[in-house]
Amino acid sequence: MNIRLVLYILGALLIFMGLSLLVPAMVAYIYQEGDLNSFLITAGITIVAGLLMMLVFRSKEEIRIKEGFALVTLGWLFFALFGALPFVISGFIPSYTDAFFETMSGFTTTGATILTDIEILPHGLLFWRSFTHWLGGMGIILLSLAILPLLGVGGMQLYRAEVPGPEADKLSPRIKDTAKILWEVYLLISVIEAVLLYAAGMNIFDSICHTFGTMATGGFSTKNASIGYYNSAPIDYIIIIFMLMAGTNFSLHYKALRGKVFAYWKDPEAVFYIFLVYTGTLIIGIDIFVFRDYGFFEAIQKGLFQAVSIITTTGFGTDDYEKWGASAQVILFLFMFFGGSAGSTGGGIKIIRLLILVKFGINELKRMLHPSAVLPVRIGKRTVPKEIVGNITGFFMFYMALFVVGVMVMSLLGLDFLSAFGAVAATIGNIGPGLGSVGPTDNYAHIPVVGKWVLSFLMLVGRLEIFTVIVILTPVFWRK
């Protein structure tokens, strides 16, 4: 692997991050709450570090597959390492471990927090938390591909390593144009949501921050009670609609904007995704209507909000779902693993992978009765190549293995079984709130230091879809 090339491009990414820190710096300047210097100092450190790396490791070689995997993994890691500095320098999160956890949670759109009182943070830091969501939602490397010319060569390797799903859709022959298209769609939908939230009663600052959290399926809120703070049906339904959109493949949004509005209904993954949301909402709604003190329409509203919030891995909340019945909690727990669609900003296993695994399993049952039958896996009219089916099977095995190992580690660190289960499911799935002591009304502040680093690793692995991170930890990767 060309380490020199990797460090050179990482330097360019750090410069980009340093410049992005000037956005929350402007917010800090407007509100004058004492956090401005923390952004300016961090921006200076990050830009200088980036410039030094570019000068020392200057390289013009092409990015190959190994460099692609290394760049994506290390790029996200560097962003979290430097992005944590404003919290530490400002003194609002004095522990670097806690600051790193919060920042990794932001960039990976997990939404797990160590903060016990979110509302005491100054506006600049609150904006930075949410802004990390928005940058990480569509992908840091993807944004860099759209705006940094030097990433154009070998950019497909970066695109494949970062974009979620078994296959990366190309909307244009040039990967840079594909990146621009996806970010333009992402920006357009974000602006529309922010305007609607403002019209529904949020102030400008909160509408922008909650838009960042929604479109990135991140879940960081500016309020301790999350969306429940507003107690507003219009706000709930606006966020529901945009969470659903964020959990849908963005290539479908692009097609719809070009006039192909029926693209959603022709896509098997999108149809299955909506079916799961509908079924989950129905079960949850009936559960909390019959067994809890909720009116019918309130039960449907809260059930729909929480079902969409969890399956899209957003993690916003309007109620404490741990007080709901067993059937509602089982649905939400399953949704923690399902995740959004491929090509969306959602985490989890992804709907298309589940659909392919189900069809593959059914085919294997048929093969027991008809050993000589040719039974390809089909999604709609497309036949899924055996290589993709194999990739998905391997992904699922790695995902579950990491989940089991994560639960064992967190249990050894002192968490009860339910909390360990919930913490690992919520971080590897990039959801945020879990179960037990890390439930929707709790936080991760009590997790031991080692546990926070383990969960931070799981957030990164979950966001980059396991293989991208795991492959660089194998001896084979480093052999010539």
C-alpha positions as MATLAB code, in Angstrom:
seq = 'MNIRLVLYILGALLIFMGLSLLVPAMVAYIYQEGDLNSFLITAGITIVAGLLMMLVFRSKEEIRIKEGFALVTLGWLFFALFGALPFVISGFIPSYTDAFFETMSGFTTTGATILTDIEILPHGLLFWRSFTHWLGGMGIILLSLAILPLLGVGGMQLYRAEVPGPEADKLSPRIKDTAKILWEVYLLISVIEAVLLYAAGMNIFDSICHTFGTMATGGFSTKNASIGYYNSAPIDYIIIIFMLMAGTNFSLHYKALRGKVFAYWKDPEAVFYIFLVYTGTLIIGIDIFVFRDYGFFEAIQKGLFQAVSIITTTGFGTDDYEKWGASAQVILFLFMFFGGSAGSTGGGIKIIRLLILVKFGINELKRMLHPSAVLPVRIGKRTVPKEIVGNITGFFMFYMALFVVGVMVMSLLGLDFLSAFGAVAATIGNIGPGLGSVGPTDNYAHIPVVGKWVLSFLMLVGRLEIFTVIVILTPVFWRK';
ca = [
       0.000    0.000    0.000;
       1.176    3.514   -0.799;
       1.298    5.047    2.713;
       2.679    8.309    1.326;
      -0.359    8.782   -0.935;
      -2.753    7.953    1.917;
      -1.171   10.531    4.239;
      -1.089   13.140    1.467;
      -4.828   12.842    0.801;
      -5.608   12.650    4.518;
      -3.894   16.033    4.759;
      -6.290   17.418    2.132;
      -9.243   16.004    4.059;
      -8.014   17.651    7.264;
      -7.812   21.023    5.514;
     -11.386   20.543    4.355;
     -12.444   19.714    7.913;
     -10.606   22.729    9.293;
     -12.530   24.966    6.907;
     -15.820   23.288    7.853;
     -15.151   24.239   11.498;
     -15.541   27.879   10.491;
     -19.294   27.293   10.060;
     -19.972   26.557   13.772;
     -17.431   29.299   14.551;
     -19.765   31.783   12.848;
     -22.655   30.467   14.943;
     -20.528   30.865   18.087;
     -19.666   34.425   17.025;
     -23.352   35.301   16.572;
     -24.392   33.999   20.021;
     -21.260   35.160   21.905;
     -21.357   32.365   24.509;
     -17.634   31.814   24.979;
     -17.026   28.892   22.605;
     -15.715   30.837   19.589;
     -12.019   30.389   20.421;
     -12.392   26.620   20.707;
     -13.463   26.466   17.051;
     -10.816   28.899   15.810;
      -8.030   27.061   17.661;
      -9.225   23.668   16.400;
      -9.579   24.981   12.856;
      -6.013   26.338   13.021;
      -4.582   23.074   14.398;
      -6.454   20.993   11.802;
      -5.532   23.153    8.800;
      -1.859   23.366    9.808;
      -1.708   19.591   10.352;
      -3.300   19.052    6.937;
      -0.902   21.436    5.175;
       2.139   19.810    6.776;
       0.942   16.345    5.729;
       0.382   17.514    2.143;
       3.803   19.186    1.954;
       5.750   16.308    3.527;
       3.968   13.434    1.771;
       3.255   15.047   -1.593;
       2.157   12.398   -4.108;
       0.351   12.295   -7.472;
      -0.157    8.559   -7.813;
      -3.519    6.938   -8.416;
      -5.715    5.653   -5.583;
      -6.026    1.872   -5.765;
      -8.323   -0.427   -3.818;
      -6.038   -0.742   -0.763;
      -5.513    3.011   -0.538;
      -9.291    3.451   -0.894;
     -10.081    1.306    2.132;
      -7.332    2.904    4.216;
      -8.341    6.451    3.253;
     -12.003    5.987    4.099;
     -11.359    4.336    7.468;
      -8.556    6.698    8.520;
     -10.422    9.715    7.114;
     -13.387    9.079    9.398;
     -11.082    8.347   12.323;
      -9.124   11.581   11.804;
     -12.317   13.605   11.562;
     -13.456   12.259   14.931;
     -10.018   12.737   16.527;
      -9.766   16.401   15.481;
     -13.505   17.094   15.665;
     -13.500   16.307   19.377;
     -11.158   19.218   20.175;
     -13.777   22.039   20.373;
     -15.586   20.154   23.168;
     -12.353   19.692   25.129;
     -10.876   23.162   24.522;
     -14.151   24.870   25.478;
     -14.250   22.843   28.705;
     -17.823   21.632   28.213;
     -16.621   18.039   27.744;
     -13.259   18.019   29.558;
     -12.612   14.288   29.035;
     -11.107   13.580   25.607;
     -12.594   10.079   25.670;
     -16.064   11.536   26.149;
     -15.466   14.189   23.490;
     -14.224   11.566   21.012;
     -17.244    9.354   21.737;
     -19.610   12.280   21.166;
     -17.873   13.290   17.933;
     -17.651    9.763   16.532;
     -21.323    9.383   17.409;
     -21.988   12.570   15.447;
     -20.014   11.792   12.293;
     -21.265    8.192   12.135;
     -24.850    9.504   12.622;
     -25.292    7.295   15.675;
     -26.695    9.902   18.057;
     -25.508    8.198   21.260;
     -24.517   10.852   23.784;
     -22.562   11.098   27.026;
     -24.195   14.437   27.881;
     -26.495   14.440   30.878;
     -27.739   17.967   30.157;
     -27.657   18.890   26.478;
     -29.267   22.294   26.880;
     -26.373   23.795   28.872;
     -24.110   23.642   25.799;
     -23.597   26.948   23.943;
     -25.198   27.273   20.514;
     -21.903   26.873   18.665;
     -21.215   23.448   20.185;
     -24.843   22.371   19.746;
     -24.584   23.337   16.080;
     -21.280   21.460   15.703;
     -22.828   18.268   17.186;
     -25.643   18.413   14.639;
     -23.383   19.552   11.786;
     -21.174   16.473   12.261;
     -24.331   14.435   11.640;
     -25.074   16.217    8.403;
     -21.513   15.913    7.110;
     -21.358   12.231    7.979;
     -24.852   11.404    6.739;
     -24.234   11.490    3.016;
     -20.552   10.776    3.595;
     -17.460   12.854    4.290;
     -15.495   11.204    1.516;
     -18.430   11.550   -0.876;
     -18.536   15.302   -0.205;
     -14.776   15.461   -0.716;
     -15.139   13.636   -4.027;
     -17.595   16.321   -5.124;
     -15.388   19.304   -4.240;
     -11.742   18.154   -4.136;
     -10.215   17.639   -7.618;
      -7.324   15.518   -6.328;
      -9.755   12.763   -5.229;
     -11.116   12.406   -8.755;
      -8.448    9.892   -9.721;
      -9.344    6.548   -8.158;
     -12.455    8.092   -6.643;
     -14.537    5.002   -7.381;
     -12.488    3.061   -4.843;
     -13.405    5.645   -2.192;
     -17.037    5.710   -3.276;
     -17.425    1.939   -2.999;
     -15.709    1.865    0.397;
     -17.956    4.513    1.952;
     -21.424    4.309    0.372;
     -23.752    1.971    2.340;
     -25.214   -1.091    0.670;
     -24.059   -4.202   -1.218;
     -23.647   -2.204   -4.450;
     -22.885    1.488   -5.014;
     -25.240    3.134   -7.533;
     -23.612    5.332  -10.151;
     -25.906    8.109  -11.355;
     -23.338    9.426  -13.822;
     -20.374    7.923  -15.713;
     -18.093   10.252  -13.732;
     -17.928    9.449  -10.030;
     -17.411   13.124   -9.183;
     -20.707   13.967  -10.895;
     -22.476   11.176   -8.991;
     -21.167   12.610   -5.713;
     -22.363   16.095   -6.685;
     -25.819   14.829   -7.635;
     -26.275   12.982   -4.338;
     -25.131   15.974   -2.290;
     -27.350   18.360   -4.269;
     -30.394   16.159   -3.606;
     -29.390   15.884    0.065;
     -29.026   19.670    0.354;
     -32.319   20.397   -1.429;
     -34.345   18.065    0.805;
     -32.579   19.461    3.897;
     -33.542   23.037    2.989;
     -37.181   22.027    2.455;
     -37.352   20.302    5.849;
     -35.749   23.216    7.691;
     -38.297   25.630    6.194;
     -41.213   23.348    7.129;
     -39.984   22.874   10.705;
     -39.617   26.640   11.082;
     -43.150   27.119    9.745;
     -44.405   24.489   12.218;
     -43.076   26.398   15.224;
     -39.365   25.697   15.725;
     -36.970   28.620   15.826;
     -34.413   28.923   13.015;
     -31.558   27.406   15.010;
     -33.538   24.370   16.179;
     -35.080   23.802   12.753;
     -31.616   23.649   11.142;
     -30.122   21.401   13.844;
     -33.056   18.987   13.783;
     -32.928   18.933    9.989;
     -29.277   17.890   10.229;
     -30.270   15.110   12.637;
     -33.207   13.969   10.499;
     -31.611   13.931    7.053;
     -28.491   12.223    8.383;
     -30.649    9.787   10.413;
     -28.473   10.863   13.325;
     -30.782   11.871   16.149;
     -28.831   14.530   18.043;
     -31.316   17.083   19.376;
     -30.830   20.479   20.979;
     -33.279   19.465   23.724;
     -32.960   16.970   26.563;
     -36.416   15.570   25.769;
     -35.585   15.274   22.045;
     -38.599   15.874   19.754;
     -40.923   15.189   22.694;
     -39.973   18.666   23.959;
     -42.177   20.317   21.325;
     -45.274   18.167   21.917;
     -46.435   19.063   18.414;
     -48.191   16.739   15.973;
     -47.209   18.857   12.910;
     -43.521   18.752   13.907;
     -43.754   15.000   14.546;
     -45.264   14.293   11.130;
     -42.823   16.557    9.270;
     -39.908   14.720   10.881;
     -41.556   11.335   10.182;
     -41.846   12.163    6.472;
     -38.245   13.313    6.203;
     -36.899   10.401    8.273;
     -38.657    8.091    5.797;
     -37.034    9.985    2.930;
     -33.604    9.850    4.587;
     -33.968    6.090    5.024;
     -34.761    5.651    1.314;
     -32.159    5.197   -1.422;
     -31.237    8.718   -2.557;
     -30.947    7.598   -6.165;
     -34.745    7.132   -6.077;
     -35.181   10.736   -4.908;
     -33.007   11.854   -7.804;
     -35.153    9.895  -10.256;
     -38.327   11.352   -8.719;
     -36.955   14.894   -9.069;
     -36.352   14.136  -12.738;
     -40.019   13.221  -13.173;
     -39.872    9.468  -12.552;
     -42.143    9.603   -9.474;
     -43.149    5.951   -9.777;
     -39.533    4.864   -9.225;
     -40.354    4.283   -5.546;
     -43.149    1.813   -6.278;
     -41.062   -0.041   -8.853;
     -38.227   -0.580   -6.397;
     -38.664   -3.834   -4.369;
     -36.499   -2.558   -1.515;
     -38.545    0.641   -1.129;
     -41.809   -1.313   -1.170;
     -40.536   -3.787    1.447;
     -39.237   -0.871    3.539;
     -42.663    0.814    3.605;
     -44.345   -2.542    4.322;
     -42.121   -3.031    7.377;
     -42.845    0.495    8.633;
     -46.612   -0.009    8.122;
     -46.624   -3.400    9.874;
     -44.443   -2.193   12.737;
     -46.577    0.906   13.275;
     -49.752   -1.180   13.324;
     -48.412   -3.605   15.940;
     -46.935   -0.849   18.127;
     -50.033    1.336   17.785;
     -52.379   -1.479   18.805;
     -50.120   -2.435   21.711;
     -49.936    1.025   23.267;
     -53.607    1.784   22.489;
     -54.906   -1.396   24.143;
     -52.453   -1.770   27.022;
     -51.391    1.831   27.704;
     -53.305    5.017   28.408;
     -53.198    6.454   24.870;
     -55.962    7.593   22.564;
     -56.169    5.862   19.170;
     -54.709    8.692   17.073;
     -52.041    9.449   19.690;
     -51.058    5.764   19.732;
     -50.712    5.696   15.940;
     -48.716    8.950   15.942;
     -46.278    7.786   18.632;
     -46.040    4.286   17.169;
     -45.356    5.619   13.669;
     -42.782    8.124   14.914;
     -40.837    5.567   16.943;
     -41.047    2.843   14.304;
     -39.676    5.180   11.629;
     -37.098    6.651   14.001;
     -35.654    3.230   14.850;
     -35.817    1.502   11.456;
     -34.128    4.493    9.811;
     -31.628    4.466   12.733;
     -32.370    8.141   13.471;
     -32.999    7.706   17.181;
     -35.228   10.732   17.814;
     -37.814   10.157   20.524;
     -41.214   11.445   21.564;
     -41.839    8.880   24.314;
     -40.090    6.331   26.517;
     -40.608    3.094   24.576;
     -39.193    1.044   27.463;
     -42.522    1.631   29.230;
     -44.448    0.126   26.313;
     -45.593   -3.483   26.017;
     -43.441   -6.454   25.038;
     -44.723   -6.685   21.438;
     -43.906   -3.003   20.784;
     -40.416   -3.393   22.228;
     -39.756   -6.567   20.220;
     -40.661   -4.752   16.975;
     -38.376   -1.830   17.848;
     -35.540   -4.199   18.784;
     -35.829   -6.000   15.432;
     -35.911   -2.642   13.650;
     -32.591   -1.777   15.317;
     -31.004   -4.496   13.182;
     -32.988   -3.914    9.977;
     -31.873   -0.336    9.241;
     -32.741    1.805    6.221;
     -32.307    1.207    2.507;
     -29.004    0.842    0.673;
     -27.861    4.219   -0.631;
     -29.665    6.028    2.200;
     -28.159    7.751    5.233;
     -29.548    5.027    7.526;
     -27.436    2.444    9.323;
     -28.150   -1.175   10.246;
     -27.965   -4.265    8.063;
     -30.070   -2.606    5.301;
     -33.434   -3.672    3.896;
     -32.058   -4.964    0.593;
     -29.689   -7.334    2.386;
     -32.540   -8.706    4.500;
     -34.684   -9.159    1.397;
     -31.930  -11.030   -0.419;
     -31.160  -13.199    2.629;
     -34.849  -14.143    2.983;
     -35.103  -15.090   -0.702;
     -31.823  -16.982   -0.531;
     -33.101  -18.934    2.486;
     -36.348  -19.807    0.694;
     -34.375  -20.990   -2.333;
     -32.270  -23.242   -0.114;
     -35.425  -24.859    1.274;
     -36.648  -25.477   -2.278;
     -33.255  -26.915   -3.213;
     -33.635  -29.591   -0.539;
     -36.664  -30.894   -2.422;
     -35.249  -30.265   -5.898;
     -31.445  -30.665   -5.688;
     -30.891  -30.155   -9.423;
     -33.049  -27.039   -9.741;
     -31.493  -23.750  -10.829;
     -32.810  -21.224   -8.324;
     -31.325  -17.752   -8.763;
     -32.130  -15.035   -6.237;
     -34.247  -12.367   -7.925;
     -35.130   -8.884   -6.707;
     -37.897   -7.662   -8.971;
     -36.791   -8.556  -12.485;
     -33.102   -8.502  -11.616;
     -31.086  -11.621  -10.865;
     -28.712  -11.051   -7.988;
     -25.183  -12.281   -8.851;
     -23.835  -15.092   -6.670;
     -20.927  -12.850   -5.656;
     -23.359  -10.330   -4.149;
     -25.290  -13.063   -2.320;
     -21.998  -14.356   -0.939;
     -20.946  -10.853    0.083;
     -24.246  -10.313    1.904;
     -24.015  -13.672    3.684;
     -20.487  -12.816    4.828;
     -21.600   -9.338    5.912;
     -24.427  -10.780    8.013;
     -22.095  -13.279    9.689;
     -19.533  -10.568   10.520;
     -22.292   -8.239   11.760;
     -23.724  -10.845   14.149;
     -20.257  -11.989   15.264;
     -19.267   -8.412   16.139;
     -22.582   -7.966   17.920;
     -22.015  -11.077   20.077;
     -18.395  -10.165   20.860;
     -19.460   -6.592   21.659;
     -22.137   -7.794   24.097;
     -19.605  -10.077   25.809;
     -17.072   -7.248   26.170;
     -19.625   -4.785   27.542;
     -20.897   -7.429   29.988;
     -17.327   -8.016   31.207;
     -17.034   -4.251   31.770;
     -19.937   -4.380   34.226;
     -23.088   -3.678   32.197;
     -26.128   -5.839   32.830;
     -27.136   -8.101   29.945;
     -30.026   -5.914   28.691;
     -27.903   -2.759   28.734;
     -24.967   -4.498   27.027;
     -27.371   -5.885   24.417;
     -28.923   -2.467   23.848;
     -25.648   -0.513   23.799;
     -24.027   -2.755   21.187;
     -27.150   -2.973   18.991;
     -27.560    0.815   19.139;
     -23.937    1.633   18.276;
     -23.160   -0.940   15.599;
     -26.525   -0.087   14.009;
     -25.849    3.692   14.357;
     -29.138    4.208   16.200;
     -28.229    5.982   19.455;
     -30.732    5.084   22.161;
     -30.750    1.416   23.124;
     -32.230   -0.567   25.989;
     -31.690   -0.763   29.740;
     -29.341    1.867   31.153;
     -28.786    3.341   27.651;
     -32.487    3.594   26.824;
     -34.317    6.565   25.252;
     -34.345    8.611   28.482;
     -30.772    7.695   29.484;
     -27.268    8.286   28.087;
     -23.832    6.697   27.813;
     -22.050    8.792   30.460;
     -21.826    5.863   32.899;
     -20.101    3.537   30.411;
     -16.482    2.758   31.490;
     -13.685    4.443   29.519;
     -12.695    1.215   27.748;
     -16.347    0.617   26.896;
     -16.656    4.034   25.258;
     -13.697    3.279   22.977;
     -15.152   -0.137   22.121;
     -18.537    1.394   21.300;
     -16.834    4.145   19.281;
     -15.143    1.438   17.220;
     -18.504   -0.274   16.688;
     -20.014    3.031   15.502;
     -17.253    3.376   12.904;
     -17.571   -0.256   11.819;
     -21.344    0.090   11.540;
     -21.206    3.292    9.487;
     -18.574    1.968    7.094;
     -20.370   -1.369    6.772;
     -17.852   -3.642    8.503;
     -15.717   -4.818    5.555;
     -14.142   -1.399    4.941;
     -12.780   -1.296    8.505;
     -12.176   -4.987    9.165;
     -10.207   -5.544    5.952;
      -7.438   -3.136    6.987;
      -7.033   -5.047   10.264;
      -6.191   -8.287    8.480;
      -2.584   -9.429    7.739;
      -3.548  -10.065    4.095;
      -4.236   -6.358    3.588;
      -0.654   -5.412    4.453;
       1.054   -8.064    2.340;
       2.617   -6.979   -0.938;
];
